[in-house]
Amino acid sequence: METDRTKQDVRKFYDQIGWQKVSEDTYQNAQYEDLRRVSSSYIHKCHMRINRHLKPSGKYLLDAGSGPIQYPQYLSYSKKYTYRVCLDISIVALEEARGRIGAHGLFVVADVARLPFKDDVFEGIVSLHTLHHVPAQDYVPAFWQLRRVLSPNATAVIVNGWSESRLMRLFRYPMLLIERVQRLGTRHPAGAKTAQSSPKTTQEKPKGTFVHKLTAQSLEESLGEEFPFEIIVWRSVSVRFLRALIHPFFFGRFFLWIIYQLEELFPAYFGVNGQYPMIYFKKTSNGWTGR
């Protein structure tokens, strides 16, 4: 079955590649993030936005697609919860997560579209960069499963990427130009012997894994009116944008400060038109609301 094969491929990628360490504190999957110092303050503040929408404390917080809890800021989401329930299809991810949070965690190998939990059990839910790996047929069911296990008066926060970003399209040609210049700068004279030409360093790079993303409009159409939610910004710019256009010698930190302030002023606009939205919904005793 195609859906099962896709999930097996995702699990295999993260077990064998994504959650393998390339240094003491860095996983191979970090290649999809900008870890340079020039971007660190901006990225830190984006990570911390999630805390604004979660209940500050409770018994169980579900981390749906927890991975190894790879960034320090992720730990803050469950700081005042009794348990962080880490759910992932990758056993390697959960082993790493256990090493990070120990007895504070409960660890479950499961599919986010088929949660093995009772209704109304979690006082908080986070799901970070996970649902885009869910097969298309399971994308909407995954949202409904998260809604089912969320307790009354609690909030679920989902961070994912859009399939396309209007804001990033505006910068397409500047990014292409800078990337071309960067490639030219790394070329070596013909015939020159370099470390890059040795057999040990020309191995094929690991391929990525399955990704299925939506636009804001297609998400609203897929979930329908019976599933109200809110879209605000988590981070409006892509890793590609950061690596191409943000540099310390071109006032990179200052430009990111401006971007962050604009995101704070217009969170809904940058959530819909930026690269990475924060999608959240709340369950109340009187019904469902996105607010």
Backbone bond lengths (Angstrom), bond angles and torsions (degrees), N, CA, C in turn:
res aa  C-N    CA-C-N  psi(-1)  N-CA   C-N-CA  omega(-1)  CA-C   N-CA-C  phi
1 M - - - 1.460 - - 1.525 109.47 -
2 E 1.353 116.85 133.91 1.450 121.34 -172.22 1.519 112.43 -61.11
3 T 1.334 116.99 -41.20 1.465 120.58 -179.63 1.521 111.40 -61.42
4 D 1.332 116.77 -45.53 1.463 120.50 179.62 1.523 111.10 -64.78
5 R 1.327 116.73 -37.66 1.464 120.03 179.66 1.530 110.43 -65.15
6 T 1.333 116.48 -40.04 1.460 120.43 178.10 1.521 110.87 -60.88
7 K 1.319 116.83 -44.82 1.465 120.68 -179.81 1.526 111.13 -64.96
8 Q 1.325 116.78 -37.89 1.457 119.79 177.20 1.522 111.11 -64.21
9 D 1.344 116.12 -38.36 1.462 120.26 178.59 1.525 111.15 -65.89
10 V 1.332 116.75 -40.99 1.466 120.24 178.34 1.518 110.28 -63.57
11 R 1.340 116.72 -45.74 1.461 120.45 178.59 1.530 110.72 -60.57
12 K 1.305 116.92 -44.71 1.463 120.66 -178.72 1.523 111.00 -62.27
13 F 1.343 116.37 -41.94 1.461 119.74 -179.94 1.524 111.00 -60.12
14 Y 1.335 117.16 -47.47 1.460 119.41 -175.92 1.522 112.16 -75.09
15 D 1.325 117.85 -33.78 1.463 119.78 177.18 1.526 111.40 -66.47
16 Q 1.333 116.28 -41.49 1.458 120.44 -171.88 1.524 113.99 -96.33
17 I 1.337 116.89 -22.57 1.461 119.51 -174.38 1.522 112.06 -129.43
18 G 1.339 116.93 -62.44 1.459 121.50 -168.28 1.509 114.84 -56.54
19 W 1.358 116.74 -41.72 1.464 119.20 -176.92 1.521 112.90 -104.20
20 Q 1.321 116.57 24.85 1.454 120.56 169.85 1.528 108.91 -88.34
21 K 1.313 116.68 137.74 1.455 120.30 -177.14 1.524 111.48 -79.40
22 V 1.338 114.73 137.98 1.460 120.29 173.28 1.525 110.68 -103.99
23 S 1.333 116.48 -12.36 1.460 122.31 171.27 1.525 106.34 -154.53
24 E 1.310 117.13 -176.78 1.462 120.32 -173.36 1.527 112.94 -57.47
25 D 1.335 117.59 -40.20 1.458 120.83 -174.77 1.528 113.48 -120.82
26 T 1.333 117.47 12.39 1.458 120.26 -174.49 1.519 110.38 -126.40
27 Y 1.338 115.18 132.43 1.459 121.28 177.99 1.522 110.48 -97.92
28 Q 1.325 115.07 156.98 1.457 119.93 178.98 1.522 110.89 -55.75
29 N 1.326 117.31 -33.17 1.456 121.43 -178.44 1.524 112.58 -64.26
30 A 1.323 117.15 -14.06 1.463 120.62 179.02 1.524 112.33 -66.86
31 Q 1.327 117.95 -10.57 1.454 119.89 175.91 1.527 111.25 -61.90
32 Y 1.330 116.78 -18.32 1.461 120.77 179.93 1.524 112.37 -90.52
33 E 1.323 117.23 7.44 1.457 122.07 177.39 1.524 109.33 -126.68
34 D 1.319 116.59 157.01 1.460 121.98 175.83 1.527 107.94 -95.87
35 L 1.312 116.56 107.62 1.462 121.72 -176.08 1.529 113.08 -99.32
36 R 1.319 117.80 12.41 1.464 120.22 -179.58 1.530 110.76 -70.69
37 R 1.320 116.49 152.72 1.461 121.52 -178.77 1.520 111.97 -61.92
38 V 1.316 117.57 -33.42 1.459 120.67 -177.07 1.523 111.73 -62.40
39 S 1.333 117.10 -27.11 1.465 121.59 -178.19 1.521 112.89 -101.14
40 S 1.316 118.43 -6.62 1.459 121.30 -167.07 1.529 113.18 -64.25
41 S 1.331 118.61 -42.10 1.460 120.51 -178.29 1.527 110.74 -64.71
42 Y 1.314 116.50 -44.06 1.464 120.98 179.20 1.523 111.01 -62.25
43 I 1.311 117.27 -46.75 1.460 120.95 -178.71 1.527 110.64 -65.35
44 H 1.319 117.03 -39.28 1.469 120.59 177.44 1.523 110.61 -58.58
45 K 1.321 117.45 -46.75 1.456 120.91 -178.04 1.526 111.46 -66.45
46 C 1.308 117.56 -33.22 1.468 120.31 176.08 1.523 110.87 -66.49
47 H 1.324 117.21 -43.26 1.465 120.92 176.22 1.528 111.19 -57.71
48 M 1.314 116.62 -41.27 1.455 120.74 -173.93 1.524 113.07 -75.50
49 R 1.311 118.00 -12.70 1.466 120.72 177.20 1.529 112.12 -58.77
50 I 1.293 117.09 -30.24 1.464 120.78 -175.94 1.522 111.38 -60.42
51 N 1.321 117.07 -35.26 1.468 120.46 -177.93 1.522 113.21 -61.32
52 R 1.316 117.39 -23.81 1.462 120.57 -178.74 1.531 111.87 -66.09
53 H 1.310 117.31 -23.14 1.461 120.79 -170.91 1.526 113.20 -111.58
54 L 1.315 117.88 -7.25 1.455 121.23 176.11 1.520 110.57 -90.15
55 K 1.326 116.71 151.62 1.458 119.22 167.17 1.527 107.48 -60.14
56 P 1.308 118.07 137.04 1.464 119.56 -174.72 1.520 114.56 -66.97
57 S 1.348 117.10 -22.88 1.458 118.97 -177.95 1.522 109.34 -153.28
58 G 1.334 115.56 165.27 1.450 121.39 179.40 1.517 109.32 169.49
59 K 1.300 116.00 -171.72 1.462 119.52 179.66 1.523 111.64 -89.23
60 Y 1.353 116.89 -52.09 1.457 120.16 -175.82 1.527 111.04 -121.72
61 L 1.322 115.51 126.18 1.454 121.96 168.46 1.520 107.64 -112.48
62 L 1.316 117.17 125.71 1.456 121.39 177.60 1.510 109.86 -90.76
63 D 1.324 116.49 125.62 1.464 123.01 171.84 1.521 106.49 -106.36
64 A 1.329 115.88 96.07 1.463 121.86 -172.79 1.526 110.06 -86.52
65 G 1.326 115.42 105.99 1.455 121.31 -172.35 1.519 109.18 85.67
66 S 1.322 115.63 50.65 1.467 121.65 -169.83 1.515 113.87 -66.45
67 G 1.364 116.71 -26.51 1.443 116.82 -168.66 1.521 109.51 57.54
68 P 1.318 118.22 -151.77 1.468 120.92 179.60 1.536 112.99 -90.11
69 I 1.350 116.58 14.07 1.476 121.88 -171.48 1.527 107.52 55.25
70 Q 1.308 115.59 62.62 1.458 120.59 -161.27 1.524 115.87 -76.88
71 Y 1.335 119.05 -19.08 1.460 119.79 -179.49 1.528 110.58 -113.23
72 P 1.323 118.38 141.56 1.469 120.97 -176.64 1.532 113.12 -56.16
73 Q 1.339 117.26 -34.82 1.462 119.85 -177.99 1.526 111.69 -62.81
74 Y 1.330 117.25 -28.21 1.464 120.87 -179.48 1.531 111.37 -61.50
75 L 1.323 116.31 -29.02 1.461 119.91 -177.80 1.528 111.91 -65.62
76 S 1.326 116.63 -25.93 1.467 120.06 -176.47 1.522 112.48 -68.04
77 Y 1.336 118.20 -23.20 1.466 120.68 -175.07 1.532 111.94 -65.36
78 S 1.311 117.00 -30.93 1.472 120.34 -177.48 1.518 112.62 -112.43
79 K 1.313 117.54 14.11 1.465 121.33 -173.23 1.524 112.22 -55.92
80 K 1.337 118.37 -38.82 1.456 121.67 -176.73 1.531 112.07 -106.50
81 Y 1.323 116.05 16.90 1.461 120.96 172.38 1.527 109.10 -97.58
82 T 1.320 115.65 151.29 1.467 119.21 178.20 1.515 110.46 -67.28
83 Y 1.347 116.25 -45.46 1.461 120.78 -178.34 1.528 110.59 -134.42
84 R 1.307 114.45 141.85 1.464 122.05 168.61 1.525 106.44 -104.80
85 V 1.310 116.75 114.81 1.462 121.64 179.88 1.521 107.86 -89.55
86 C 1.309 116.16 106.43 1.461 122.39 -178.60 1.521 108.95 -91.33
87 L 1.321 115.83 118.21 1.459 121.66 179.32 1.519 109.25 -117.35
88 D 1.321 116.34 131.21 1.461 120.77 -179.99 1.523 108.28 -159.63
89 I 1.328 116.64 157.12 1.471 119.29 174.78 1.524 111.29 -89.29
90 S 1.325 116.37 -5.82 1.464 120.95 -179.69 1.522 110.34 -100.55
91 I 1.320 117.03 116.38 1.458 121.44 178.22 1.529 110.45 -66.73
92 V 1.334 117.44 -32.00 1.461 120.96 177.63 1.528 109.67 -62.92
93 A 1.331 116.42 -42.47 1.463 120.44 178.71 1.523 110.92 -59.80
94 L 1.318 116.83 -45.48 1.458 120.36 -177.00 1.526 112.12 -69.02
95 E 1.310 117.11 -34.19 1.465 119.75 175.89 1.526 110.66 -64.34
96 E 1.332 115.86 -40.15 1.458 120.00 177.34 1.523 110.72 -67.13
97 A 1.329 117.09 -41.13 1.464 121.17 178.89 1.520 110.96 -63.00
98 R 1.338 116.77 -40.45 1.464 120.07 177.68 1.533 110.69 -60.72
99 G 1.314 116.55 -41.31 1.454 119.67 177.56 1.519 112.77 -64.14
100 R 1.325 117.10 -23.90 1.459 120.95 -177.46 1.528 112.94 -86.87
101 I 1.360 117.47 -39.13 1.468 118.83 -173.70 1.524 113.40 -120.19
102 G 1.309 118.72 -7.47 1.456 121.81 172.71 1.513 114.58 54.33
103 A 1.332 116.82 -127.32 1.463 122.49 -174.11 1.520 113.19 -70.13
104 H 1.306 118.14 -12.82 1.474 121.00 175.69 1.525 110.77 -70.86
105 G 1.333 117.18 -16.92 1.454 120.92 -175.23 1.513 114.44 -107.70
106 L 1.311 114.89 151.59 1.463 123.81 166.14 1.522 105.76 -120.04
107 F 1.322 118.31 136.47 1.458 120.96 -165.87 1.524 110.58 -123.96
108 V 1.336 115.50 125.30 1.459 121.43 -172.05 1.527 109.56 -131.89
109 V 1.322 116.48 123.28 1.458 121.15 172.03 1.520 107.74 -85.92
110 A 1.316 117.36 112.65 1.464 120.54 -176.29 1.520 109.91 -163.40
111 D 1.334 114.17 170.96 1.460 124.64 -179.12 1.526 108.24 -97.22
112 V 1.331 117.49 128.99 1.458 120.71 -177.44 1.527 112.40 -64.34
113 A 1.320 117.54 -20.69 1.464 120.68 177.68 1.524 112.50 -87.43
114 R 1.335 116.96 -2.75 1.477 122.05 178.95 1.528 108.12 -142.20
115 L 1.304 116.27 71.09 1.456 121.16 -173.60 1.529 111.16 -72.27
116 P 1.330 117.69 129.84 1.476 121.50 -177.03 1.526 112.37 -89.79
117 F 1.337 116.65 46.87 1.458 121.16 -176.75 1.520 110.69 -126.98
118 K 1.340 115.83 158.04 1.448 121.79 175.12 1.533 110.38 -69.96
119 D 1.320 115.66 163.78 1.460 121.10 175.22 1.534 109.96 -65.35
120 D 1.329 115.69 149.42 1.475 122.62 166.71 1.529 114.07 61.18
121 V 1.316 118.27 33.35 1.465 119.19 -171.40 1.529 114.11 -99.52
122 F 1.342 118.42 -20.05 1.470 120.29 -172.93 1.523 111.37 -107.71
123 E 1.318 115.47 129.95 1.468 121.09 178.61 1.527 112.48 -85.32
124 G 1.292 116.23 -3.69 1.453 121.69 174.57 1.522 109.33 -162.61
125 I 1.327 116.62 146.14 1.464 121.48 177.57 1.523 108.41 -137.53
126 V 1.320 116.12 133.13 1.459 121.93 168.64 1.520 107.93 -125.25
127 S 1.313 115.03 144.98 1.465 121.23 173.96 1.522 106.94 -143.97
128 L 1.326 116.00 112.06 1.458 121.87 -169.59 1.521 111.37 -114.36
129 H 1.320 116.99 114.29 1.461 122.62 174.81 1.527 111.80 54.50
130 T 1.328 115.19 42.07 1.467 121.01 -176.63 1.519 112.57 -115.89
131 L 1.321 117.41 -45.99 1.466 119.87 -170.50 1.522 113.14 -65.43
132 H 1.333 118.39 -20.18 1.469 118.39 177.41 1.535 111.75 -72.20
133 H 1.333 117.52 -9.76 1.471 120.50 174.21 1.528 112.43 -93.52
134 V 1.334 117.05 -1.94 1.460 121.08 -179.44 1.525 109.09 -83.01
135 P 1.330 118.96 133.84 1.461 120.77 177.35 1.526 112.20 -53.52
136 A 1.317 116.80 149.22 1.465 121.49 -174.13 1.521 112.30 -53.08
137 Q 1.333 117.18 -38.64 1.468 120.54 -177.88 1.525 111.88 -66.45
138 D 1.324 117.30 -23.52 1.465 121.52 -175.79 1.520 113.26 -102.62
139 Y 1.319 117.37 -0.41 1.464 120.49 -174.23 1.523 111.20 -62.85
140 V 1.318 116.84 -54.31 1.461 120.44 178.96 1.534 111.92 -66.74
141 P 1.341 119.53 -44.55 1.470 118.76 175.08 1.526 113.82 -55.22
142 A 1.320 118.21 -32.08 1.463 120.16 178.11 1.527 111.01 -64.36
143 F 1.319 117.32 -41.18 1.466 120.18 176.19 1.524 110.82 -61.51
144 W 1.327 116.12 -43.54 1.457 119.88 -179.11 1.525 111.85 -66.46
145 Q 1.312 116.97 -33.88 1.458 120.06 176.68 1.529 111.04 -66.90
146 L 1.303 117.29 -41.37 1.457 120.13 177.23 1.527 110.58 -64.60
147 R 1.295 115.94 -39.21 1.464 120.12 176.53 1.535 111.36 -63.30
148 R 1.313 116.54 -39.90 1.468 120.53 -177.31 1.517 112.48 -62.90
149 V 1.330 117.64 -41.18 1.469 120.32 -173.35 1.521 112.93 -88.37
150 L 1.319 117.18 -4.53 1.457 121.23 179.10 1.530 110.15 -76.36
151 S 1.313 116.97 134.94 1.467 120.28 -178.48 1.525 110.45 -82.75
152 P 1.353 117.59 159.13 1.467 120.67 176.29 1.526 111.55 -56.87
153 N 1.336 114.84 145.86 1.466 122.67 179.86 1.527 112.29 63.74
154 A 1.315 115.85 27.50 1.463 121.08 178.36 1.524 109.67 -123.25
155 T 1.335 115.92 163.85 1.458 121.83 -176.26 1.522 110.84 -126.76
156 A 1.320 115.11 140.30 1.463 121.85 171.83 1.523 108.68 -108.21
157 V 1.319 116.82 136.17 1.458 122.76 -179.02 1.525 108.70 -122.57
158 I 1.332 115.85 123.27 1.454 121.85 -177.94 1.515 108.95 -121.03
159 V 1.320 116.54 128.02 1.460 122.26 175.49 1.520 108.21 -113.41
160 N 1.311 115.02 127.10 1.453 120.71 179.70 1.519 108.04 -147.94
161 G 1.316 117.63 179.79 1.456 120.70 175.94 1.513 110.64 -111.28
162 W 1.330 116.55 149.27 1.460 120.00 172.14 1.521 109.88 -79.45
163 S 1.317 115.87 155.99 1.462 119.87 176.98 1.523 111.51 -67.68
164 E 1.336 115.35 -27.51 1.456 120.02 174.52 1.523 108.96 -149.38
165 S 1.314 115.37 153.78 1.456 121.21 -177.54 1.525 109.10 -128.30
166 R 1.317 116.66 122.59 1.465 120.35 177.13 1.516 111.15 -60.18
167 L 1.327 115.95 -40.68 1.456 119.95 -179.06 1.517 111.41 -64.20
168 M 1.320 117.50 -44.35 1.458 120.15 -179.17 1.528 112.25 -69.99
169 R 1.328 117.04 -27.10 1.465 119.42 175.84 1.525 111.35 -63.21
170 L 1.328 117.02 -31.97 1.466 120.60 179.09 1.527 111.64 -63.09
171 F 1.323 116.00 -27.75 1.465 120.74 -176.45 1.526 112.29 -103.20
172 R 1.312 116.51 12.53 1.471 119.49 -175.02 1.527 111.95 -58.47
173 Y 1.321 117.57 -49.95 1.465 119.59 -175.00 1.528 112.71 -72.18
174 P 1.337 120.17 -39.68 1.470 118.21 171.94 1.522 112.87 -58.95
175 M 1.338 117.06 -39.40 1.461 118.97 178.35 1.522 111.26 -65.18
176 L 1.330 116.48 -43.37 1.470 120.15 178.54 1.522 111.13 -60.09
177 L 1.340 116.70 -42.04 1.461 120.86 -179.73 1.523 111.05 -63.38
178 I 1.338 117.00 -49.47 1.463 120.12 -179.04 1.524 110.79 -63.66
179 E 1.330 117.57 -40.74 1.464 120.49 178.71 1.521 111.24 -62.12
180 R 1.321 116.57 -37.09 1.464 119.13 178.32 1.523 110.85 -66.78
181 V 1.323 115.97 -41.51 1.470 119.93 177.42 1.524 110.41 -63.31
182 Q 1.326 116.52 -40.75 1.463 120.54 179.45 1.523 111.18 -63.24
183 R 1.329 116.21 -40.59 1.476 119.08 178.17 1.523 111.29 -65.46
184 L 1.326 116.60 -40.68 1.458 119.39 178.36 1.522 110.98 -62.68
185 G 1.333 115.82 -36.16 1.457 120.25 -179.12 1.512 113.82 -69.10
186 T 1.339 117.41 -19.81 1.469 120.28 -178.85 1.517 112.38 -98.65
187 R 1.333 117.25 -1.36 1.467 119.15 179.30 1.520 110.47 -75.18
188 H 1.334 115.27 154.21 1.460 121.82 179.76 1.522 108.97 -118.35
189 P 1.319 117.59 152.49 1.461 120.48 178.17 1.517 111.39 -54.03
190 A 1.313 116.28 145.64 1.465 120.92 -179.57 1.513 110.44 -57.23
191 G 1.301 116.59 134.42 1.457 121.99 177.33 1.510 114.16 84.93
192 A 1.336 116.65 -7.85 1.462 118.26 -179.52 1.512 110.16 -70.16
193 K 1.323 116.24 139.53 1.455 121.81 179.05 1.516 108.61 -93.44
194 T 1.302 115.98 118.68 1.458 120.87 -178.81 1.508 109.30 -130.04
195 A 1.315 114.90 169.59 1.465 119.68 177.62 1.515 110.48 -62.57
196 Q 1.356 116.61 -30.46 1.455 118.97 -179.08 1.515 112.87 -66.99
197 S 1.347 117.28 -22.05 1.452 119.31 -177.57 1.515 113.49 -88.88
198 S 1.316 117.58 -3.62 1.455 119.86 -179.17 1.516 110.32 -77.18
199 P 1.338 117.49 148.73 1.462 120.84 -178.65 1.510 113.26 -55.96
200 K 1.331 118.94 -30.68 1.456 121.56 -175.04 1.519 112.86 -70.76
201 T 1.334 117.40 -22.04 1.465 119.53 -174.79 1.522 113.09 -114.42
202 T 1.337 118.10 9.03 1.462 120.60 179.53 1.510 111.19 -111.64
203 Q 1.312 116.41 24.39 1.452 119.86 176.85 1.520 110.04 -68.27
204 E 1.306 116.16 148.90 1.453 120.90 179.61 1.528 110.00 -61.81
205 K 1.344 116.05 132.95 1.456 120.07 179.07 1.519 110.00 -68.66
206 P 1.318 117.03 146.86 1.461 119.89 177.99 1.519 111.05 -58.69
207 K 1.311 116.06 138.41 1.448 120.71 177.70 1.521 109.94 -79.52
208 G 1.309 115.40 158.42 1.451 120.48 178.75 1.512 110.97 -76.80
209 T 1.318 115.32 -166.66 1.446 120.88 -177.82 1.514 110.02 -128.24
210 F 1.314 116.79 -179.81 1.449 122.66 -174.93 1.529 111.44 -61.48
211 V 1.334 115.97 134.40 1.462 121.47 177.68 1.525 108.85 -136.78
212 H 1.313 115.97 130.53 1.461 122.66 176.88 1.516 107.83 -132.54
213 K 1.343 116.93 113.33 1.455 121.37 -177.39 1.521 110.48 -123.34
214 L 1.323 115.47 156.94 1.453 122.37 179.82 1.529 110.17 -119.24
215 T 1.324 115.90 171.29 1.454 121.55 166.91 1.524 108.28 -94.93
216 A 1.329 116.66 168.98 1.465 119.82 177.49 1.530 110.66 -59.35
217 Q 1.328 116.46 -41.40 1.467 120.03 -179.05 1.518 111.47 -65.19
218 S 1.339 117.27 -45.44 1.460 119.62 -178.29 1.523 111.86 -68.24
219 L 1.349 117.54 -30.27 1.459 120.00 175.39 1.525 110.66 -66.36
220 E 1.323 117.15 -45.18 1.460 120.83 178.77 1.527 110.86 -61.64
221 E 1.325 117.16 -41.23 1.459 120.69 179.25 1.527 111.18 -67.15
222 S 1.324 116.84 -37.22 1.462 120.59 -177.59 1.524 112.02 -70.16
223 L 1.333 117.11 -41.56 1.454 120.45 -177.15 1.529 112.26 -81.26
224 G 1.320 117.16 -32.56 1.458 120.09 175.99 1.519 113.64 80.82
225 E 1.329 114.99 173.87 1.456 120.93 -175.74 1.526 112.88 -68.60
226 E 1.329 117.12 -23.24 1.461 119.82 -178.09 1.533 112.28 -76.98
227 F 1.314 116.68 -2.38 1.469 120.40 178.17 1.530 108.45 -126.32
228 P 1.325 117.84 78.76 1.468 120.15 179.77 1.523 111.66 -71.30
229 F 1.306 115.79 143.00 1.458 121.63 178.85 1.518 108.48 -155.92
230 E 1.311 115.78 168.72 1.456 122.12 178.14 1.521 109.23 -118.87
231 I 1.326 115.59 145.99 1.461 122.15 174.44 1.519 108.24 -117.86
232 I 1.317 116.18 120.51 1.459 122.11 172.74 1.527 107.42 -133.39
233 V 1.300 115.87 176.87 1.461 119.36 -174.91 1.525 111.24 -81.56
234 W 1.317 115.74 137.73 1.459 121.76 163.02 1.528 107.59 -101.08
235 R 1.321 115.55 -54.41 1.460 121.22 173.29 1.520 107.91 -151.73
236 S 1.309 117.08 130.65 1.461 119.28 -172.21 1.525 113.75 -89.32
237 V 1.330 117.99 -19.22 1.461 120.23 -174.88 1.524 110.63 -110.38
238 S 1.310 114.86 149.54 1.462 121.49 -177.25 1.525 110.81 -86.03
239 V 1.314 115.11 166.66 1.470 120.62 174.84 1.522 109.85 -62.70
240 R 1.305 116.01 -37.80 1.472 120.09 178.03 1.522 110.70 -60.04
241 F 1.327 117.46 -44.05 1.463 122.17 176.98 1.525 110.22 -58.85
242 L 1.325 116.47 -48.08 1.460 120.30 -177.78 1.523 111.20 -60.27
243 R 1.310 116.36 -47.97 1.471 119.66 -175.64 1.527 112.24 -68.32
244 A 1.330 116.73 -31.59 1.460 119.59 -177.72 1.527 112.74 -84.26
245 L 1.334 117.52 -40.40 1.459 119.94 -167.00 1.526 115.23 -113.60
246 I 1.317 118.12 -11.56 1.467 119.96 -178.03 1.529 109.71 -108.07
247 H 1.338 115.25 115.87 1.470 120.66 -178.35 1.529 109.01 -141.53
248 P 1.326 118.10 145.44 1.467 120.80 -177.14 1.513 113.15 -61.45
249 F 1.333 117.68 -31.24 1.459 120.34 -177.69 1.527 112.15 -83.53
250 F 1.344 118.17 -2.43 1.464 122.55 174.47 1.529 110.47 -119.72
251 F 1.330 116.40 37.74 1.463 122.01 176.94 1.528 111.52 57.37
252 G 1.332 116.15 42.30 1.461 121.01 -175.38 1.513 113.44 -60.62
253 R 1.335 117.50 -44.27 1.469 120.20 -179.14 1.522 111.24 -63.91
254 F 1.317 116.01 -37.24 1.460 119.78 179.75 1.530 110.77 -66.15
255 F 1.319 117.79 -43.51 1.463 120.78 178.74 1.527 110.98 -63.40
256 L 1.318 117.07 -39.01 1.465 119.52 178.06 1.514 111.19 -68.94
257 W 1.333 117.70 -33.15 1.465 120.19 174.80 1.526 110.18 -61.80
258 I 1.322 117.00 -42.89 1.468 120.97 178.12 1.520 110.24 -63.00
259 I 1.339 117.17 -45.49 1.462 120.85 179.52 1.522 110.67 -58.61
260 Y 1.328 116.14 -43.83 1.466 119.76 -179.39 1.529 111.21 -63.66
261 Q 1.314 117.43 -41.71 1.462 120.23 179.31 1.522 111.12 -63.94
262 L 1.310 117.65 -39.81 1.466 120.70 176.90 1.523 110.85 -64.57
263 E 1.325 116.78 -40.58 1.464 120.35 176.32 1.526 111.58 -60.57
264 E 1.320 115.98 -39.49 1.460 120.52 179.27 1.529 111.40 -66.90
265 L 1.322 116.77 -35.83 1.460 120.83 -179.47 1.523 112.32 -75.52
266 F 1.338 116.76 -35.25 1.470 121.35 -174.93 1.535 110.39 -130.22
267 P 1.332 117.29 63.57 1.471 119.81 -174.47 1.519 114.26 -63.30
268 A 1.333 117.98 -35.98 1.461 120.14 -179.07 1.527 110.80 -69.56
269 Y 1.327 117.26 -43.05 1.465 120.50 179.70 1.524 111.08 -60.98
270 F 1.325 116.11 -48.91 1.463 119.27 -177.43 1.532 111.26 -73.25
271 G 1.336 116.94 -23.70 1.455 118.87 174.74 1.510 112.49 -67.39
272 V 1.323 116.94 -41.39 1.459 121.61 -178.65 1.528 111.76 -79.38
273 N 1.321 116.79 -37.67 1.465 120.75 -172.23 1.522 114.31 -101.86
274 G 1.339 117.10 -13.08 1.451 119.70 177.54 1.514 112.06 -83.10
275 Q 1.328 116.92 -167.91 1.464 121.09 -174.31 1.521 113.26 -87.25
276 Y 1.340 116.94 -42.09 1.464 120.15 -173.53 1.529 110.80 -122.21
277 P 1.318 117.92 105.45 1.460 120.49 178.02 1.523 112.05 -85.14
278 M 1.330 114.92 158.75 1.449 122.66 167.25 1.524 106.34 -108.29
279 I 1.308 116.67 117.06 1.462 122.40 -178.78 1.523 107.14 -106.84
280 Y 1.323 116.53 123.02 1.460 117.32 -178.98 1.513 110.60 -136.27
281 F 1.315 114.47 150.10 1.458 121.29 176.21 1.521 108.43 -143.21
282 K 1.315 114.45 152.42 1.456 121.00 -175.29 1.512 110.56 -125.07
283 K 1.298 115.75 140.77 1.459 122.29 177.41 1.529 108.29 -104.75
284 T 1.314 116.96 122.38 1.459 120.91 179.46 1.519 109.66 -113.44
285 S 1.297 115.85 167.60 1.472 120.30 -179.76 1.518 111.88 -67.44
286 N 1.334 117.01 -19.48 1.475 121.46 -179.37 1.524 112.65 -99.43
287 G 1.332 117.41 -1.06 1.454 119.76 -179.01 1.517 110.74 140.76
288 W 1.325 114.67 -158.26 1.461 120.58 -174.56 1.510 110.47 -106.52
289 T 1.323 114.20 145.39 1.443 119.44 173.08 1.514 109.29 -150.18
290 G 1.307 117.24 151.66 1.453 120.80 176.10 1.512 111.44 -82.63
291 R 1.331 117.27 -11.67 1.462 120.37 -175.61 1.516 111.42 -105.75
